[in-house]
């Protein structure tokens, strides 16, 4: 195959991966579903892509390094400080529940498919990992109660790195058993994995903490060190590399005095690139004959995982919890598998096949079947199941405020008076700190980032207000969230003086979001009024005190109308300040600065 053909094939894989990511974003479904299906179509079904012929000897090293980056990025999210307040139910599910599910699935795999115990135990460990990349899109579509959403979201966040570490440990143990002095080999793998992982994590932490490199070089340095210790670990002791990079990520995530937000952002983009290409290549490498070889027993195993092992693990691990029967039933139904299972299983299958382990070639199609089956089945049925069980969330009334500055906190305080959840997001730590001290929930980071897509808790959020000093960010946030919430539920504080630049971010000259206050007043004016002592006034309009009376009372004051609270306690933000008129019984909420006496 010529170099031009290889380059064209790789570029085509990139374009196909981009298209799959866009389709996933558009339909609010996990991207892995479309990546795997596309890979199966262009690979074994149509025969257009033959990854091992295209990449040759580079095929296995590429997969190994890509999986190492994916595991490292996942382990970076395991910050022990952030998970101290997690409920006992979540911890029970990701520990006792995972072990129960692992044991039951492993046994079923052994007896139904005839896998030997080592391969069955490995498959069972792979099926306990869900992950936020598959859970979060599903939750945003299904919208179960906040309690259930939090449990499922945190289960995915915790089981992603913990499950990956568990899978790697199971694999290392299995591989060590094939060698003489297996316990010594397993001990060496653990020793080298933890020693190199901790050393590499400490080195990277020191580089960042002591500013030995400029910030723009730090992500590159982390990547180079990551790949270096991965290969060095494998050189010192075969198969220890994945354990090393996982330990390295956990150590770095918990290092004191180290801000890894820019590292995470870089790794997110890199991981999307690797995932998009990797899963297309992996799915394209599967043989259709492997699916045929699995037979009906694989479908029975899938049904067992969905209907037996997951429900039993949930009900046993939550026996002492306060969860009701309907809530446990919903948790038992929802557990889509995702990225870690697909990536790690493919790499392990290649290695085990090389070691001539019987039926190792069936591991990948079996995992792909479970991933595609759980994602499709649960995406299609989770919402009806939630409604049937009575655990679906009512119409969300909460607000996400992009910005935690004085203007944002003033508006947020006014909204909280009406029993609405208010979540603030900002990249300025001082603003976030002030918001937390004022009692607001907050997210420190860019709310439009891929990290926020997984970790920004939008449970109960129904509307978005973007009120930062940066009008460009306000517009970007407006466009970003209008896809999920709709243009009528997303509001951006803009100044019409900058209309020409804003139109560049709109479609056909029309904004895909609503302009707060119709664009007649901007951030600077409102911030200036607050600095001058303006206060938020809540005034009920009635038959005896009409809106005309209200206007007359404040005719000499500067009034910025914020929103109107309906008689049904719905908050309606003002987008047409010159034409709105509150009805009797509604509450007018405005920022008022009285004229100097």
Secondary structure, DSSP 8 states (H G I E B T S, - for coil): --HHHHHHHHHHHHHHHHHHHHHHHHHT--HHHHHHHHHHIIIIIT----HHHHHTTHHHHHHHHHHHHHHHHHHTT--TTTTTT--HHHHHIIIIIHHHHHHHHHHHHHHHH---HHHHHHHHHHTT---HHHHHHHHHHH-B-HHHHHHHHHHHHHHHHHHHHHHHHHHHHHHHHTSTTHHHHHHHHHHHHHHHHHHHHHHHHHHHHTTSS-HHHHHHHHHHHHHHHHHHHHHHSTT-HHHHHHHHHHHHHT-TT---HHHHHHHHHHHHHHHHHHHHHHHHH--HHHHHHHHHHHHHHHHHIIIIIHHHHHHHHTTTS---HHHHHHHHH-----HHHHHHHHHHHHHHHHTT-TTTTHHHHHHHHHHHHHHHHHHHHHHHHHHHHT-B--S--EEEEE--SHHHHHHHHHHHTTS--EEEEES-HHHHHHHHHTT-EEEES-TTSHHHHHHS--TTEEEEEE--S-HHHHHHHHHHHHHHH-GGGEEEE--GGGHHHHHTTSBTTB-SSEEEGGGSS-HHHHHHHHHTT-EEEEEE--SSS-HHHHHHHTTTSEEEEEEEE-TT--EEE-S-TTT----TT-EEEEEEE----
